[in-house]
Amino acid sequence: MSNFFSKAEVTSSGRPVLLRNEVECHLLSAVDLEPEDHRHFSLLKSGLLILTTHRLIWLPSSSASTPTSASAIPLAAISHIFSSKKSLKSVFHSPRIRFQVLVSSDGRVFDPGSESGSSSGSGSRSVVVTAVIRGKGDCDGFLVKFWDSWRARSWEATETSDSGSASASGSGAATGTGGGLYSSDGSVRMVGVAGILRKEQEMWESTDKSLQDAFQDLNALMSKAKEMVMLAEKMRQKLLSGTSSQTSGTNDEDMGSKEEMQDWLLSVGIISPVTKESAGALYHQQLSRQLADFVRIPLERAGGMINLIDAYCLFNRARGTELISPDDMLQACSLWEKFDVPVMLRKFDSGVMVIQNKSHSDEEVFARIKSLVTKPEALLTGISPTDAAMTLGIAPAMAKEHLLTAEIKGLLCRDISPDGFRFYINLFPEIDPCNMYFVKNYGICSTWIKAVSTTG
């Protein structure tokens, strides 16, 4: 059988990798995709069907272990969606959604965006695909969103913006040199440096007007959110390309402001956050997978472990107006035990909850703490959570949890004073109970005695 459906990429947690400006609209579980020609085309059984503004994405139940088996159907390849007919027969079988898909000459779903699709589009034929919903999802709501996404044709707007930005420089140069001193409306055409400055001024005035309109009220902000994300992405790309071609004459202040702007633009947020409206009964499952993908970069910056409260604030900030509750966050983290994701939820004995990479090693942290606490000055005065935080590059609260864990393991001893917690290396394992006054000429105990005698 030929591979009828297009391939779709997924993340390490099993979430689909969305295209540029692609947004999720609705999800259905336990869905079969059945082309009408079963003899030549393979079937897809019992998977998660995700409707976006650009595609129908089908993920198998074991998508985490077999990420290459994810499939997709571009909405541009769908020529017709059949209306659902209510009959007595439909009451006794699973809900079905039928739509007509264009197929290229090589037996695959017609994709106008690919080179093979554009070359073989004239010889394409149609195949009816049936989506059999065996789960308990909202089939009628999915069909309504399916119709809306197909009629909106958002993929055409993306293609138009890409082609327009790609040819903007060439068309601008042509009109600037071959159109004379007067434009089509009779105004004087600005050429040279003055024309470039005038064009930049008009662009920033238009951008400023868009920002003012977007922040008038919450409804306007929501309607302009997509445009703002696209604008931020264009600004980020411009800044990234500009830094690579900077000369040595740029001062440190300008470079610092550009780096700050890049960090701000890189944290624009999640373009397509999982919502209860789009995911339905699968809300917490999909939220858990999206959260696992999101915390990957914060964990890398935090050394492999981050406080659950900090992760909650960062995640809600990235979601914009689609905020989640602490209960939703905790439930999403608890589902990681069922999924094959590279992160986990950990609870210390003190009750503090953190998110950490599964590859994060406590032994490596204990080794760094031991090297810090065995320094001559630390043997005398001990270390505080702040000292450990500076060495480990984490927050003092997290460093204190590591020190308490090292104490439980027998590596450290704790001293509580009015100045707070101080931790010392544990010398008791090196003391012989049968000869308590015997001092070895090696080991940490000997190093401690030398440090005390030197300062005394």
C-alpha positions as CSV (number, residue, x, y, z in Angstrom):
1,M,0.0,0.0,0.0
2,S,1.2,3.5,-0.7
3,N,1.6,6.1,2.0
4,F,-1.5,8.2,1.2
5,F,-1.1,10.8,4.0
6,S,1.6,13.4,4.4
7,K,4.0,13.2,7.2
8,A,3.8,15.5,10.3
9,E,6.5,16.4,12.7
10,V,5.9,16.1,16.5
11,T,7.9,17.3,19.5
12,S,9.5,15.1,22.1
13,S,6.3,15.1,24.2
14,G,4.1,14.1,21.3
15,R,2.7,17.6,20.4
16,P,2.5,18.5,16.7
17,V,5.0,21.0,15.4
18,L,2.9,23.8,14.0
19,L,3.7,25.7,10.8
20,R,4.2,29.5,10.7
21,N,0.9,31.3,11.8
22,E,-0.8,27.9,12.3
23,V,-3.2,27.7,15.2
24,E,-5.1,24.7,16.8
25,C,-8.8,24.9,16.6
26,H,-10.3,21.6,17.9
27,L,-9.3,18.0,19.0
28,L,-11.0,14.6,18.8
29,S,-9.8,11.4,20.4
30,A,-10.1,7.8,19.1
31,V,-10.6,8.7,15.4
32,D,-10.1,6.5,12.4
33,L,-9.2,7.9,9.0
34,E,-10.4,5.7,6.2
35,P,-9.8,6.5,2.5
36,E,-12.5,4.9,0.3
37,D,-9.9,2.9,-1.7
38,H,-8.8,0.5,1.0
39,R,-6.9,-1.7,-1.5
40,H,-4.3,1.0,-2.4
41,F,-4.3,3.3,0.6
42,S,-3.5,2.5,4.2
43,L,-5.9,3.2,7.1
44,L,-5.2,5.1,10.3
45,K,-6.8,3.6,13.4
46,S,-7.7,5.0,16.7
47,G,-5.6,8.2,17.0
48,L,-5.9,11.8,18.0
49,L,-7.3,14.1,15.3
50,I,-6.2,17.8,15.6
51,L,-7.8,20.5,13.5
52,T,-5.7,23.6,12.8
53,T,-6.1,26.6,10.5
54,H,-3.9,24.9,8.0
55,R,-4.1,21.1,8.4
56,L,-5.8,18.0,9.8
57,I,-3.2,16.3,11.9
58,W,-3.6,12.7,13.1
59,L,-1.4,11.4,16.0
60,P,-1.4,7.7,17.0
61,S,-2.0,6.7,20.6
62,S,1.7,5.8,20.9
63,S,3.0,9.1,19.3
64,A,5.7,9.5,21.9
65,S,7.3,6.2,21.1
66,T,6.8,6.4,17.3
67,P,6.9,10.1,16.3
68,T,7.5,9.4,12.6
69,S,4.0,7.8,12.3
70,A,2.1,11.1,12.6
71,S,0.2,12.1,9.5
72,A,-1.5,15.2,8.1
73,I,-3.9,16.4,5.4
74,P,-3.5,20.0,4.3
75,L,-6.8,21.9,4.2
76,A,-5.7,23.2,0.8
77,A,-6.0,19.7,-0.5
78,I,-9.7,19.3,0.6
79,S,-12.1,20.1,-2.3
80,H,-15.4,19.4,-0.5
81,I,-16.8,18.7,3.0
82,F,-20.0,16.6,3.0
83,S,-22.8,17.7,5.3
84,S,-23.8,15.2,8.0
85,K,-27.2,13.6,7.5
86,K,-29.3,12.6,10.5
87,S,-31.0,9.2,9.9
88,L,-32.1,6.2,11.9
89,K,-29.0,4.3,10.8
90,S,-26.6,7.1,12.1
91,V,-28.0,6.6,15.6
92,F,-26.6,3.1,15.9
93,H,-23.0,3.7,14.6
94,S,-20.2,6.0,15.4
95,P,-20.3,9.6,14.1
96,R,-18.6,10.1,10.8
97,I,-17.3,13.1,8.9
98,R,-16.7,12.7,5.2
99,F,-14.6,15.0,3.0
100,Q,-13.1,14.9,-0.5
101,V,-9.3,15.1,-0.8
102,L,-7.3,15.8,-4.0
103,V,-4.7,13.1,-4.7
104,S,-1.6,13.7,-6.9
105,S,-0.5,11.2,-9.6
106,D,1.9,9.5,-7.3
107,G,-0.9,8.4,-4.9
108,R,-0.4,10.9,-2.2
109,V,-2.4,13.7,-0.7
110,F,-2.1,16.8,-3.0
111,D,0.0,19.5,-1.3
112,P,0.1,22.7,-3.2
113,G,2.9,24.0,-1.0
114,S,5.4,21.3,-2.1
115,E,7.2,21.1,-5.4
116,S,5.7,17.7,-6.3
117,G,2.3,19.0,-5.5
118,S,2.7,22.1,-7.7
119,S,4.0,20.1,-10.6
120,S,1.3,17.4,-10.5
121,G,-1.7,19.5,-9.5
122,S,-3.2,19.4,-12.9
123,G,-3.4,15.6,-13.0
124,S,-4.9,15.2,-9.5
125,R,-8.0,13.1,-8.8
126,S,-10.3,13.0,-5.8
127,V,-10.6,10.5,-3.0
128,V,-13.3,10.5,-0.3
129,V,-11.9,10.2,3.3
130,T,-14.1,9.2,6.2
131,A,-13.2,10.2,9.8
132,V,-14.9,7.8,12.2
133,I,-15.1,9.2,15.7
134,R,-15.1,6.4,18.2
135,G,-14.5,8.5,21.2
136,K,-16.8,10.8,23.2
137,G,-15.8,14.1,21.6
138,D,-18.0,16.9,20.3
139,C,-18.4,15.8,16.7
140,D,-20.9,18.5,15.7
141,G,-18.6,21.2,17.2
142,F,-15.6,19.8,15.3
143,L,-17.5,19.8,12.0
144,V,-18.5,23.5,12.5
145,K,-14.8,24.4,13.2
146,F,-13.8,22.3,10.2
147,W,-16.1,24.2,7.9
148,D,-14.9,27.6,9.4
149,S,-11.2,26.7,9.0
150,W,-11.6,25.4,5.5
151,R,-13.5,28.5,4.3
152,A,-11.2,30.9,6.0
153,R,-8.2,29.7,3.9
154,S,-5.6,31.0,6.3
155,W,-2.9,29.2,4.5
156,E,-3.4,31.5,1.5
157,A,-2.8,34.6,3.7
158,T,0.5,33.0,4.9
159,E,1.6,32.3,1.3
160,T,0.7,35.8,0.2
161,S,2.7,37.5,3.1
162,D,5.7,35.2,2.4
163,S,5.7,36.0,-1.3
164,G,5.1,39.7,-0.6
165,S,8.0,40.0,1.8
166,A,10.3,38.1,-0.5
167,S,9.7,40.4,-3.5
168,A,9.4,43.6,-1.6
169,S,13.0,44.7,-2.0
170,G,13.0,43.9,-5.8
171,S,9.7,45.6,-6.5
172,G,10.7,48.6,-4.5
173,A,13.9,49.1,-6.4
174,A,12.0,48.8,-9.7
175,T,9.5,51.5,-8.9
176,G,12.1,53.7,-7.4
177,T,14.2,53.8,-10.6
178,G,11.8,53.4,-13.4
179,G,8.7,55.4,-12.3
180,G,10.1,58.9,-12.7
181,L,9.7,61.7,-10.1
182,Y,5.9,61.4,-9.8
183,S,3.9,58.5,-8.4
184,S,0.6,57.3,-9.7
185,D,-1.4,59.6,-7.4
186,G,0.5,62.7,-8.5
187,S,2.6,63.2,-5.5
188,V,6.4,63.7,-5.7
189,R,8.3,60.5,-5.5
190,M,11.1,60.5,-2.9
191,V,14.2,58.8,-4.0
192,G,17.7,58.1,-2.6
193,V,18.3,58.4,1.2
194,A,15.4,60.8,1.7
195,G,13.0,58.2,0.1
196,I,14.4,55.4,2.4
197,L,13.9,57.6,5.5
198,R,10.4,58.6,4.4
199,K,9.5,55.0,3.9
200,E,10.8,53.9,7.3
201,Q,8.9,56.8,8.9
202,E,5.6,55.7,7.3
203,M,6.2,52.1,8.3
204,W,6.8,53.1,12.0
205,E,3.8,55.4,11.9
206,S,1.7,52.5,10.6
207,T,3.1,50.2,13.3
208,D,2.5,52.7,16.0
209,K,-1.1,53.1,14.9
210,S,-1.6,49.3,15.0
211,L,-0.2,49.2,18.5
212,Q,-2.6,52.0,19.6
213,D,-5.6,50.2,18.0
214,A,-4.5,46.9,19.5
215,F,-4.4,48.3,23.1
216,Q,-7.7,50.1,23.0
217,D,-9.5,47.3,24.8
218,L,-9.3,43.6,25.3
219,N,-11.4,42.7,22.3
220,A,-9.2,44.8,20.0
221,L,-6.1,43.2,21.6
222,M,-7.4,39.7,20.9
223,S,-8.2,40.6,17.3
224,K,-4.8,42.1,16.8
225,A,-2.9,39.4,18.6
226,K,-1.9,37.5,15.5
227,E,-0.7,40.6,13.8
228,M,1.4,41.6,16.8
229,V,3.0,38.1,16.9
230,M,3.9,38.4,13.2
231,L,5.2,41.9,13.7
232,A,7.4,40.8,16.7
233,E,8.7,37.9,14.7
234,K,9.7,40.2,11.8
235,M,11.4,42.6,14.2
236,R,13.3,39.7,15.9
237,Q,14.5,38.4,12.5
238,K,15.6,41.9,11.6
239,L,17.5,42.3,14.8
240,L,19.1,38.9,14.6
241,S,20.3,39.6,11.0
242,G,21.5,43.0,12.0
243,T,23.7,41.8,14.8
244,S,25.6,39.5,12.5
245,S,26.6,42.4,10.2
246,Q,27.5,44.9,13.0
247,T,30.8,46.7,12.6
248,S,33.2,47.4,15.4
249,G,32.1,51.0,15.7
250,T,28.8,50.1,17.5
251,N,29.0,51.1,21.1
252,D,28.2,48.9,24.1
253,E,25.0,50.7,25.0
254,D,23.5,50.1,21.6
255,M,24.5,46.4,21.6
256,G,23.1,46.0,25.1
257,S,19.7,47.5,24.1
258,K,19.5,45.3,21.1
259,E,20.3,42.2,23.1
260,E,17.6,43.2,25.6
261,M,15.1,43.7,22.7
262,Q,16.0,40.3,21.3
263,D,15.4,38.6,24.7
264,W,12.0,40.4,24.9
265,L,11.0,39.4,21.4
266,L,12.1,35.8,22.0
267,S,9.6,35.6,24.9
268,V,6.6,36.7,22.9
269,G,4.7,33.6,24.0
270,I,2.9,30.6,22.7
271,I,1.0,31.3,19.5
272,S,-1.4,28.5,19.8
273,P,-2.0,27.6,23.5
274,V,-4.1,24.6,24.4
275,T,-7.5,25.7,25.7
276,K,-10.5,23.9,27.1
277,E,-12.6,25.0,24.1
278,S,-10.3,23.5,21.6
279,A,-9.1,20.3,23.5
280,G,-12.3,19.4,25.3
281,A,-11.9,16.3,27.4
282,L,-8.3,16.0,26.3
283,Y,-7.5,19.4,27.8
284,H,-5.2,18.3,30.6
285,Q,-3.4,15.7,28.5
286,Q,-2.6,18.2,25.7
287,L,-1.8,20.9,28.3
288,S,0.7,18.5,29.9
289,R,2.5,17.8,26.6
290,Q,2.6,21.5,25.7
291,L,4.0,22.4,29.2
292,A,6.7,19.7,28.8
293,D,7.8,21.3,25.5
294,F,7.7,24.8,27.1
295,V,9.8,24.2,30.2
296,R,12.7,22.8,28.2
297,I,14.4,26.2,27.6
298,P,13.8,27.5,31.2
299,L,15.2,24.3,32.6
300,E,18.4,24.7,30.5
301,R,18.8,28.2,31.8
302,A,18.2,27.1,35.4
303,G,20.6,24.2,35.4
304,G,18.1,21.4,35.0
305,M,15.7,22.3,37.8
306,I,13.1,25.1,38.3
307,N,10.6,25.9,41.0
308,L,7.0,25.0,40.2
309,I,5.8,28.5,41.1
310,D,8.3,30.1,38.8
311,A,7.3,27.7,35.9
312,Y,3.7,28.5,36.5
313,C,4.4,32.3,36.2
314,L,6.5,31.8,33.0
315,F,3.9,29.5,31.4
316,N,1.0,31.9,32.1
317,R,3.0,34.8,30.9
318,A,3.6,33.0,27.6
319,R,-0.1,32.0,27.2
320,G,-1.2,35.7,27.3
321,T,-4.9,36.0,28.0
322,E,-5.4,32.2,28.1
323,L,-4.4,31.8,31.8
324,I,-4.6,28.5,33.6
325,S,-5.3,27.8,37.3
326,P,-2.7,26.3,39.8
327,D,-4.9,23.2,39.9
328,D,-4.6,22.8,36.1
329,M,-0.9,23.3,36.3
330,L,-0.5,20.7,39.0
331,Q,-2.7,18.2,37.2
332,A,-0.8,18.7,34.0
333,C,2.5,18.0,35.7
334,S,1.2,14.9,37.4
335,L,0.3,13.4,34.0
336,W,4.0,13.3,33.0
337,E,4.3,10.0,34.8
338,K,2.1,8.5,32.1
339,F,3.9,10.1,29.1
340,D,7.3,9.5,27.8
341,V,8.6,13.1,28.3
342,P,12.1,14.2,29.3
343,V,10.8,16.2,32.4
344,M,9.3,15.2,35.8
345,L,7.7,16.7,38.8
346,R,9.6,16.3,42.1
347,K,8.6,17.0,45.6
348,F,11.3,17.6,48.3
349,D,10.8,16.4,51.9
350,S,10.2,20.0,52.9
351,G,7.2,20.1,50.6
352,V,8.7,22.3,47.9
353,M,7.8,21.1,44.4
354,V,10.1,21.6,41.4
355,I,10.2,20.6,37.8
356,Q,13.5,19.0,36.7
357,N,15.0,17.1,33.7
358,K,15.1,13.4,34.0
359,S,18.7,13.6,33.1
360,H,19.4,15.9,36.1
361,S,21.8,14.1,38.5
362,D,21.7,14.7,42.3
363,E,25.2,13.1,42.5
364,E,26.6,15.8,40.3
365,V,25.1,18.5,42.5
366,F,26.4,16.8,45.6
367,A,29.9,16.7,44.1
368,R,29.8,20.4,43.5
369,I,28.5,21.1,47.0
370,K,31.2,18.8,48.5
371,S,34.0,20.7,46.6
372,L,32.6,24.0,48.0
373,V,32.2,22.9,51.6
374,T,35.7,21.3,51.8
375,K,37.5,24.6,51.0
376,P,39.6,25.9,54.0
377,E,37.4,28.8,54.7
378,A,34.2,26.7,54.4
379,L,35.6,24.1,56.9
380,L,35.8,26.9,59.5
381,T,32.6,28.9,58.9
382,G,30.5,26.6,56.8
383,I,28.4,27.6,53.9
384,S,24.9,29.3,53.6
385,P,22.2,28.6,51.0
386,T,23.3,31.9,49.4
387,D,26.9,30.6,49.0
388,A,25.6,27.4,47.4
389,A,23.3,29.3,45.2
390,M,26.2,31.4,43.8
391,T,28.2,28.2,43.1
392,L,25.3,26.2,41.6
393,G,23.8,29.2,39.7
394,I,20.3,28.7,41.1
395,A,18.0,30.5,43.5
396,P,18.8,30.4,47.2
397,A,15.5,28.7,48.0
398,M,16.5,25.9,45.6
399,A,20.0,25.7,46.9
400,K,18.7,25.3,50.5
401,E,16.6,22.3,49.3
402,H,19.8,20.7,47.8
403,L,21.7,21.3,51.0
404,L,18.9,19.7,53.1
405,T,18.9,16.7,50.8
406,A,22.7,16.4,51.1
407,E,22.2,16.5,54.9
408,I,19.7,13.6,54.6
409,K,22.3,11.7,52.5
410,G,24.9,12.2,55.3
411,L,27.1,14.5,53.4
412,L,26.5,17.6,55.5
413,C,25.7,18.7,59.0
414,R,23.5,21.6,59.9
415,D,24.0,24.4,62.4
416,I,21.1,26.7,63.2
417,S,22.0,30.1,64.7
418,P,20.5,33.6,64.8
419,D,22.3,34.2,61.5
420,G,20.4,31.4,59.8
421,F,21.4,28.0,58.5
422,R,25.0,27.1,58.1
423,F,26.1,23.8,56.6
424,Y,29.4,22.0,57.4
425,I,31.0,18.8,56.0
426,N,30.1,15.7,58.0
427,L,33.2,14.4,59.8
428,F,31.5,11.7,61.8
429,P,31.9,8.9,59.1
430,E,35.7,9.3,59.4
431,I,35.8,8.9,63.2
432,D,36.5,5.4,64.5
433,P,34.1,4.6,67.4
434,C,36.6,2.2,68.9
435,N,39.4,4.8,68.9
436,M,37.8,8.2,68.9
437,Y,41.0,10.1,69.7
438,F,43.0,8.7,66.8
439,V,43.6,11.3,64.1
440,K,44.3,10.1,60.6
441,N,46.9,11.8,58.5
442,Y,44.6,11.8,55.5
443,G,40.9,12.5,54.7
444,I,38.6,15.4,55.3
445,C,39.1,15.3,59.1
446,S,42.8,15.8,58.7
447,T,42.2,18.7,56.4
448,W,39.8,20.3,58.9
449,I,42.4,20.0,61.7
450,K,45.0,21.6,59.6
451,A,42.7,24.5,58.7
452,V,41.8,25.1,62.4
453,S,45.4,25.0,63.5
454,T,46.5,27.4,60.8
455,T,43.9,30.0,61.8
456,G,44.3,29.4,65.5
